[in-house]
Amino acid sequence: MLSRILITGLVAGSIAGLAVTVLQFATLMPLVHQAEVYEAGHGANETLSMHDNILQDRDQAGVFGKSLLTLLSNGMTGIGFGLVIAAGMSLVGRPRAWHGLLWGIGGFLAWSLLPALGVPPRLPGVEEAPLLERQSWFLATALCSSAGLLALVLLRPHWLKPIGLALLALPHVYGAPAVPAVQSSIPPELSEQFLLASLSTSAGFWLLLGIISSSIFRTLARERVGNLACEPG
């Protein structure tokens, strides 16, 4: 069982981490570069030329190194969550094909969408609450949301399920950190594009991780059953 969890987490997490890195560089990085142009105090008419200059500066600063760090970070994140999903599958019994989709949806809700209601992904140059407050609220929301979703699915009898709803609502009742009311040089439409792209990228990561984890875990389980059946009795 332990080897099945480890293989599932390592393989599924690595694939999902690589995929989300490609998505981030294709969808998020161009928006970040545009935001940096505005943050430097240049208008929309200068965006293209300044964007080229920024890219040249980044090349000189070592884009390869930053890209490698991003890939490693996403890979480690994918492996960590892949191990959690695999361990969860081992606890709830033999998973079905659609269970991976449910794990992916649950992970996206708990670790992306629900925390984003209070601490949404923001571009450089957009005013935010203090870093420690944002990180603390995000982590607390993700953990409460994870526990709440599991409670809604697993708790028996059914009259205990409101505990899950209470856990889901708790961080939002407490309230997210307040954002300073400062006018930003970043156009609102650019911030909206970044938010949608961030959530879309995260959704792709979680769905891919859940589906691949379920597929690998079920394949390894079938192989084990087949090997046991072939052993002389």
RODO-2510 file (C-alpha; in nm, 4 decimals, decimal comma):
residues 233
     n   res          X          Y          Z
     1     m     0,0000     0,0000     0,0000
     2     l     0,2793     0,2427     0,0907
     3     s     0,4580     0,1851    -0,2396
     4     r     0,1301     0,2441    -0,4251
     5     i     0,0862     0,5786    -0,2478
     6     l     0,4451     0,6839    -0,3158
     7     i     0,4383     0,5901    -0,6843
     8     t     0,1041     0,7604    -0,7354
     9     g     0,2139     1,0809    -0,5639
    10     l     0,5499     1,1010    -0,7381
    11     v     0,4278     1,0299    -1,0903
    12     a     0,1000     1,2204    -1,0806
    13     g     0,2539     1,5151    -0,8945
    14     s     0,5447     1,5436    -1,1358
    15     i     0,3181     1,5396    -1,4406
    16     a     0,0768     1,7923    -1,2929
    17     g     0,3652     2,0160    -1,1813
    18     l     0,5167     2,0170    -1,5298
    19     a     0,1794     2,0856    -1,6907
    20     v     0,0953     2,3780    -1,4622
    21     t     0,4404     2,5292    -1,5211
    22     v     0,3781     2,5298    -1,8956
    23     l     0,0344     2,6849    -1,8405
    24     q     0,1762     2,9532    -1,6131
    25     f     0,4413     3,0589    -1,8612
    26     a     0,1858     3,0618    -2,1422
    27     t    -0,0927     3,2513    -1,9656
    28     l     0,0302     3,4255    -1,6498
    29     m     0,3802     3,5460    -1,7302
    30     p     0,2767     3,7718    -2,0220
    31     l     0,0276     3,9433    -1,7900
    32     v     0,2924     3,9835    -1,5203
    33     h     0,5275     4,1415    -1,7736
    34     q     0,2586     4,3878    -1,8792
    35     a     0,1898     4,4770    -1,5160
    36     e     0,5586     4,5462    -1,4577
    37     v     0,5499     4,7925    -1,7467
    38     y     0,2613     4,9832    -1,5895
    39     e     0,4253     4,9629    -1,2476
    40     a     0,7325     5,1317    -1,3938
    41     g     0,5099     5,4286    -1,4819
    42     h     0,4659     5,3763    -1,8544
    43     g     0,1378     5,4001    -2,0387
    44     a    -0,0317     5,1643    -2,2724
    45     n     0,1314     5,3189    -2,5827
    46     e     0,4740     5,2220    -2,4537
    47     t     0,3748     4,8759    -2,3370
    48     l     0,5072     4,6760    -2,6308
    49     s     0,8496     4,8413    -2,6473
    50     m     0,8911     4,8370    -2,2708
    51     h     0,7773     4,4750    -2,2606
    52     d     1,0593     4,3858    -2,4998
    53     n     1,3116     4,5708    -2,2831
    54     i     1,1904     4,3929    -1,9709
    55     l     1,2241     4,0583    -2,1428
    56     q     1,5823     4,1449    -2,2397
    57     d     1,6601     4,2414    -1,8796
    58     r     1,5109     3,9152    -1,7592
    59     d     1,7245     3,7223    -2,0064
    60     q     2,0314     3,8921    -1,8656
    61     a     1,9192     3,8218    -1,5081
    62     g     1,8819     3,4530    -1,5757
    63     v     1,5415     3,3433    -1,6965
    64     f     1,6515     2,9824    -1,7070
    65     g     1,7285     2,9781    -1,3362
    66     k     1,3929     3,1308    -1,2431
    67     s     1,2106     2,8943    -1,4765
    68     l     1,3862     2,5974    -1,3203
    69     l     1,2935     2,7141    -0,9702
    70     t     0,9312     2,7551    -1,0778
    71     l     0,9299     2,4054    -1,2250
    72     l     1,0843     2,2559    -0,9113
    73     s     0,8409     2,4423    -0,6865
    74     n     0,5390     2,3295    -0,8885
    75     g     0,6734     1,9757    -0,9029
    76     m     0,7205     1,9571    -0,5260
    77     t     0,3748     2,1048    -0,4722
    78     g     0,2222     1,8527    -0,7113
    79     i     0,4027     1,5613    -0,5460
    80     g     0,2964     1,6735    -0,1997
    81     f    -0,0692     1,7038    -0,2901
    82     g    -0,0466     1,3868    -0,4995
    83     l     0,0680     1,1953    -0,1931
    84     v    -0,2218     1,3392     0,0072
    85     i    -0,4732     1,2355    -0,2605
    86     a    -0,3227     0,8869    -0,2880
    87     a    -0,3305     0,8455     0,0901
    88     g    -0,6918     0,9618     0,0947
    89     m    -0,7834     0,7087    -0,1735
    90     s    -0,6242     0,4314     0,0276
    91     l    -0,8325     0,5245     0,3317
    92     v    -1,1721     0,5497     0,1647
    93     g    -1,1483     0,2159    -0,0112
    94     r    -1,1014     0,1121    -0,3705
    95     p    -1,1439     0,4279    -0,5847
    96     r    -1,3600     0,4406    -0,8929
    97     a    -1,2654     0,6203    -1,2136
    98     w    -1,4667     0,9322    -1,1278
    99     h    -1,3226     0,9641    -0,7775
   100     g    -1,0158     1,1376    -0,9188
   101     l    -1,2359     1,4088    -1,0637
   102     l    -1,3966     1,4628    -0,7234
   103     w    -1,0564     1,4872    -0,5528
   104     g    -0,9476     1,7409    -0,8132
   105     i    -1,2604     1,9519    -0,7716
   106     g    -1,2277     1,9381    -0,3933
   107     g    -0,8634     2,0427    -0,4059
   108     f    -0,9435     2,3337    -0,6364
   109     l    -1,2239     2,4542    -0,4127
   110     a    -1,0254     2,4223    -0,0902
   111     w    -0,6860     2,5494    -0,2048
   112     s    -0,7732     2,7931    -0,4828
   113     l    -1,1283     2,9166    -0,5281
   114     l    -1,2443     2,9592    -0,1675
   115     p    -0,9206     3,1273    -0,0473
   116     a    -0,9347     3,3522    -0,3561
   117     l    -1,2653     3,4947    -0,2322
   118     g    -1,0691     3,6806     0,0364
   119     v    -0,7127     3,6819    -0,0946
   120     p    -0,7320     3,6742    -0,4748
   121     p    -0,4201     3,6380    -0,6914
   122     r    -0,2892     3,9867    -0,7697
   123     l    -0,0433     4,1321    -1,0156
   124     p     0,2760     4,3126    -0,9125
   125     g     0,1981     4,6758    -0,8372
   126     v    -0,1524     4,6105    -0,7035
   127     e    -0,1959     4,7014    -0,3387
   128     e    -0,2384     4,4076    -0,1021
   129     a    -0,2727     4,3396     0,2676
   130     p     0,0489     4,2629     0,4638
   131     l     0,2129     3,9396     0,3502
   132     l     0,1938     3,7559     0,6833
   133     e    -0,1768     3,8350     0,7221
   134     r    -0,2496     3,7155     0,3693
   135     q    -0,0525     3,3948     0,4103
   136     s    -0,2091     3,3172     0,7474
   137     w    -0,5637     3,3753     0,6238
   138     f    -0,5022     3,1786     0,3045
   139     l    -0,3624     2,8776     0,4920
   140     a    -0,6372     2,8858     0,7542
   141     t    -0,9034     2,9078     0,4820
   142     a    -0,7505     2,6219     0,2824
   143     l    -0,7298     2,3957     0,5889
   144     c    -1,0812     2,4806     0,7096
   145     s    -1,2176     2,4310     0,3588
   146     s    -1,0434     2,0940     0,3245
   147     a    -1,1778     1,9779     0,6586
   148     g    -1,5223     2,1137     0,5776
   149     l    -1,5458     1,9357     0,2427
   150     l    -1,4275     1,6078     0,3948
   151     a    -1,6816     1,6473     0,6735
   152     l    -1,9627     1,7008     0,4224
   153     v    -1,8648     1,3841     0,2372
   154     l    -1,7610     1,1499     0,5190
   155     l    -1,9468     1,2435     0,8365
   156     r    -2,2191     1,0085     0,9515
   157     p    -2,4978     1,0467     1,0564
   158     h    -2,6194     1,3219     0,8244
   159     w    -2,7133     1,5604     1,1031
   160     l    -2,3401     1,6099     1,1647
   161     k    -2,2833     1,7508     0,8165
   162     p    -2,3549     2,1131     0,9204
   163     i    -2,0153     2,0917     1,0921
   164     g    -1,8676     2,0869     0,7432
   165     l    -2,0685     2,3914     0,6391
   166     a    -1,9553     2,5750     0,9520
   167     l    -1,5902     2,4994     0,8746
   168     l    -1,6349     2,6253     0,5183
   169     a    -1,7920     2,9497     0,6371
   170     l    -1,5665     3,0163     0,9379
   171     p    -1,2769     3,1995     0,7629
   172     h    -1,5152     3,4177     0,5636
   173     v    -1,7183     3,5062     0,8709
   174     y    -1,3950     3,6053     1,0444
   175     g    -1,3026     3,8114     0,7399
   176     a    -1,0051     3,8380     0,5075
   177     p    -0,7253     4,0922     0,5665
   178     a    -0,8230     4,4436     0,4603
   179     v    -0,6629     4,5798     0,1438
   180     p    -0,5375     4,9416     0,1535
   181     a    -0,7553     5,1769    -0,0522
   182     v    -0,4779     5,2992    -0,2821
   183     q    -0,5195     5,3748    -0,6503
   184     s    -0,3142     5,1353    -0,8624
   185     s    -0,1506     5,2102    -1,1966
   186     i    -0,2499     4,8618    -1,3185
   187     p    -0,5633     4,8685    -1,5391
   188     p    -0,8575     4,6846    -1,3762
   189     e    -0,9114     4,4718    -1,6872
   190     l    -0,5533     4,3454    -1,6650
   191     s    -0,6086     4,2446    -1,3020
   192     e    -0,9306     4,0653    -1,4001
   193     q    -0,7497     3,8748    -1,6747
   194     f    -0,4820     3,7704    -1,4284
   195     l    -0,7374     3,6512    -1,1733
   196     l    -0,9253     3,4423    -1,4302
   197     a    -0,6030     3,3031    -1,5748
   198     s    -0,4736     3,2135    -1,2273
   199     l    -0,7916     3,0318    -1,1297
   200     s    -0,8105     2,8555    -1,4674
   201     t    -0,4503     2,7408    -1,4381
   202     s    -0,5108     2,6182    -1,0835
   203     a    -0,8249     2,4341    -1,1916
   204     g    -0,6291     2,2591    -1,4660
   205     f    -0,3598     2,1592    -1,2177
   206     w    -0,6041     2,0122    -0,9644
   207     l    -0,8209     1,8293    -1,2165
   208     l    -0,5176     1,6803    -1,3892
   209     l    -0,3647     1,5804    -1,0556
   210     g    -0,6850     1,4139    -0,9360
   211     i    -0,7530     1,2268    -1,2586
   212     i    -0,3951     1,1020    -1,3022
   213     s    -0,3692     1,0046    -0,9350
   214     s    -0,6876     0,8012    -0,9571
   215     s    -0,5789     0,6332    -1,2791
   216     i    -0,2359     0,5335    -1,1455
   217     f    -0,3702     0,4236    -0,8076
   218     r    -0,6396     0,2042    -0,9672
   219     t    -0,3911     0,0558    -1,2142
   220     l    -0,1490    -0,0383    -0,9366
   221     a    -0,4348    -0,1848    -0,7317
   222     r    -0,5457    -0,4041    -1,0234
   223     e    -0,1904    -0,5226    -1,0817
   224     r    -0,1588    -0,6195    -0,7164
   225     v    -0,4860    -0,8123    -0,7286
   226     g    -0,3696    -0,9865    -1,0452
   227     n    -0,0362    -1,0825    -0,8924
   228     l    -0,2062    -1,2238    -0,5822
   229     a    -0,4406    -1,4261    -0,7993
   230     c    -0,1448    -1,5749    -0,9886
   231     e     0,0406    -1,6791    -0,6763
   232     p     0,0198    -2,0508    -0,5974
   233     g    -0,2125    -2,1101    -0,3111
***
